[in-house]
Every structure is written in structure tokens, then in C-alpha cells.
Amino acid sequence: MGGFIMNRWIDARSATMEEIETFARDFPFAVLPVGSFEQHGPHLPLDTDNRIAEAMAIETAKRSVGIVLPVLNIGYAWVWRGKPGTLTFRFDTYMALIRDIAESLEGWGIKALFVLSGHGSNPQPTKHAIREMIHETYDIAVFNSIYGGIPEMINECDSTPWHSEIHAEEIETSLMLAIAPELVSMDRAKPDYPPLPDDYGKSELSMGMFMRSGVFGDPRPATADKGRHWLNLGGQKSADMWLAYLNRHGLYQPGDKS
């Protein structure tokens, strides 16, 4: 089966080389979903961040432009190191991976890349890869962000957030109910609000060091309807950021063919 092409986006996973070459000639832009393979409490799968990142990347591309690349499914998950099931790259390894992907894309003519993260720690090594390894070395512009709309999602929640962080709570659980409901065990979903140490974020302390169940917040109010709404919201907010970035760099405006 050929690649799925719709307007100004294409899914690289099912595309042929010729289809990618033709698409990139007119639209030399790519969206790379990056996730993580890590604990998400007793009710969500280890693959949660990957599935959310992939879905957000597709919704973003549908509303903007670009080749949706396969998800980078192991992230910088130092925060959960040692927790059963969690896999992580070192900070420098992750930087090198982003550099290598940018180099690969530049080799076949991609002019801009959106590294769209479904995991909160990935943007840190990505930012440093852009600054130290890609900018002024490769002819490709790289935009780096977690998916958009999270402040609005938090405001719309029926539950109280855990110190403005989201992890295995109402938002991620709702998104997973919309994306892969068969993988969500709502009968195991329980609230958990671990106490926040004073030196969190100012020392070696990470969430993994004081987690209890692996949940940070309350997943019980989650619904698939909320997840579909937030998937649309996140896709639109991410598309707005991406289009603004491309426009700011003089690479693309809606209505352009190239």
C-alpha cells in the first residue's frame, strides 16, 4: 500500500521512496514524534508517551504540513531510571540521535523538522542538540516542543493537577482512552498526589525518587470524549506553533506549494 497522502501531509511509515521524494520536493518539512518507554502507573501501558506523541504528530500534520516520521520510541527518561519496564538513553546519546536524524533528513532535502514530544524530558537534550550539534552545521531548521495546548487542558480538567505536571492522570488517561482504549485499565486507576519535596527541580531529585504508584494526579475523571477533544486541541495548537515557526524562517506560508 502506498503512503497515505492528504493535502499537505504524508505518513512516512506506509510511503514508498518515490512518494516521499515527490512530496518532499514540494513540501520539504518533517514532523518527528518522540516519546518514551516508561512507567505510567498501574492503569496505563509503558508505551503511553509514544502513542500520544504519534497521534499528536498526525493531528498536527493534518492541520499544517509535513512528512510524519516514525516515532522515536525510547526517550530521555532518567527521571524513571530503575523502574521496571523503563528504558532510557543518556543525555548525550539522545542529543546524538537527534543530530543523526537531522543529518539524515538534510541528506534528502528536508529544510525544517518539528521534534514533537509526548514526554516532558525530551525537549532538554533536543534543545542542546539543536544549539551545539545542528545549528550552523546542517542546512536544516529544527523546532522543538512538547505538544501544544497543555495549559488549556489542565484548566479544563475536572481533577486537580499535581503541581502543573501531567503524568498518568486525567489528561494522559483521557488521551489514551481516545487513542487505544483497549490498553487502559480504568478499574486500576487510582488518584495519587505524592508530597513535593522542597528541593525538587533544584537538586538530583526526580519524580521517580518520590513516586508511589507512578500516578501524579487523578485519572478517574478521564473519558474518551475528553481525550478526543484534547487530541484536537493539541493538534491545532501544535500546528499553529509549527506554521508560525516555518513562516518566521521564511520557509512556508499556508497556500504555498513549496
N, C-alpha and C positions, 0 to 999 in steps of 0.2 A: 504494500500500500504506500502511495506517495505521501509526502509531508502534508500536513493539514495547513492550508493557506487560507486566511480570511482577511481581506482588506490589506492591512499593513503589518501583519504578524504571521509567523510560521513556527510550528513546533518542530525543533530540530530532531527530536527523538524518532520521528517517523518520516523524516525527509531524506531524499537522496542527495548525493553530492551535487548533481546538476541543479536540483531545486534550490539548494542553499546558494549556489553560485549565482543563479539568476536573481534570487531575492536580494542577496547582498549587493548586487550591482546597483539596484535602485534604493535599497534601504540598508546601508552598512552599519547596522546597530544590533546589539545583542543584550539580552537580559539573562543574567546568571542567578538562579535561585540558590542560596546557600543556607543550609540548615545545620542540624546536629543530631547525633545519635546518643541520647542521654535519658536519664530517668525523668519521668513525668508523673510521679505518684502511682497509686495503686489502680487507677482507672483509665489511664491513657498509655498508648504504646510508646516505646523508645523512639520510634520514627516520627513522632508528632511534629517537631520543628521542620523536618524535611517536607512532610505533606503540606503543611501550611505555607512554607516558602514556595513550593512548586505551584500550588493553587493561586497564591498571590501573584506570582510571576505571570501566569497565564492571564489572569484578570487584568493585570497591568498592561500587558502587551495588547490585549483586545481593545483597550482604550487609548492606545498610543501607537507605538511602532517598535518592531524588533524581532529578532530570532530568539525564541525561548530555548535556552540551552538545558541540558540535563542537570538535575540538582546535584550540587556538591554536598554529599550526604554525611560527611564527617566534618565537624567544625572545631572551633577553639572552645573546648568545654572543660577547661582547667577547673572551673568552679565546681564540677561534679566528679572530679577525678577520684577513682577508687570506689565509686558507687557501681554496683553490679549492672552490667549491660552498657555502661557509658564508655564511649570511645572518644579520644581527643587527639588532635595534633598539637605539637608545641607551637608557641607563638611564631618563632622564626620559620618553622615548617609551613605554617599557614600562609605567612607572608610570601614565601617562595611559590606556593601553589597558585596564589592569586597572580603573581608575576608571570608564572609559566602559562596560565590560561590567557592572560592579556597578550603575551607574546604570540601564542598560537593564533589567537583571533586576528591580531595585526597582520600575521602572515598571509591570511586570505582576505584582507581588505576591510576588516571591521574598523570603523572610525570611533565608535563610542560603545562603552559597556556599562550597564547598570548592574552592580552587585547587590542584589536584593536579598536581605537576610530575614530568616524566620527565627533567628537565635540572637539574643541580645549581646553576646560577647564577640561575635564575628566581626562587627564593624571596627573593633580596635586594631587587630592585626591588618585588616584590609586597608584602613587609613594609612598605616605606616608603610605598607607595601606600595600604595599609590605614591606617597611622598618620596620614599627612599629608593624604590626599585623601578617604578614605571614612568613617572613624570620626568620629562626631559631625556628619557632613554628610548621610549617607544612612541610611535605616532598613533596613539590611541588615548582618548579621553575616558576616564573611569569615574563613575558616580557611585557612591557607597552609602547605603542606608538600610535600616530595618524598614519593613513595610509601613506605609503611612496610615494615619487615622487612629493610632493607639490612644492619644488623649481623648478623642471623641468617644471611642469605645469604652474607656474607663468611666467617662461621665454618664454613659448610657446604661452601665451595669446596674443590676438590682442588688449586687453584693458590694461589700466594702473592699477596696483593693488592699493588698499588703504593701504599704509604703510605695505606691505608684509602680510597683513591679508586677509583671504578669508571668505566672508560671503554673500551669496545670490548674488554673482557676476558671472563673466563668467565661472569660474570653477565649482562651485556648480550647477549653472543653466545647464551647459552642461552635467554634470553627471546625473542630474535628467531627462534631455531630453532623455538620453540613457536608464535610469532605468525605469522611469514612466512618459512618455511624456504626458499622459492624465491628469496629475496633475499640469502641468506647464502652466501658462497663460502668454505667451510671449507678448500679447497685453498690459499687465500691467507692463512689465519690463522696468524700467527706471534707468538711472545712478544716483548715489548719492555718494558724497565724503564729508562726514562731516568733518569740521575742527578738527585737532588733538590738544587737549589741552596739554600744556607743561607738566603737571603732570600726564598724562595718564600712567598707569603702575607703578607709583611711589606713589600713594595715593589710596583713596577709589574709584576713578573714574573708571568706566567701560564703555564699548561701549554703553550699554543700557542707560547711563545717558546723552549721547550727540547724540544718533541716531536721524535721521529724518524720513526717510521712512522705515528704517530697512535694507536697502541695503547699502553695503560698497564696492563700485566699480561700474563696468558697466556690467550688464548682457546681454546687447543687442547683442554682437557678439557670444553668445553661440549657439552651434549646437549639435545635437545628434552625429554626426561623431566625433567631439572633445571629447564628453563625453565617447564614446566607446574607443577611443584612450587612454584617461586619466584613464579610468577604468582598461584597460590592463596594463598601466604603473604603476598605483598604486598597482595593484595586484602583479606585478612582483617585484617591489621594496619592498613591504611588505613581500613577500615570501623570498626574499633574506635576509632581516633582521631576519626573524624567523628562517630560516635554519642556519644562522650564529650563532644565539643565541643557538640553540639546539646543534650545533657542538661544540661551545665553552664550553658548560657544559657536553660534552661527552655523550649526550643523543641520538643523531641521526645523521646519515650522509646519503645523498641520496644513494639509493641502499640497505640500511639496511631494514630488515624486522621488526626489533624491536629496 
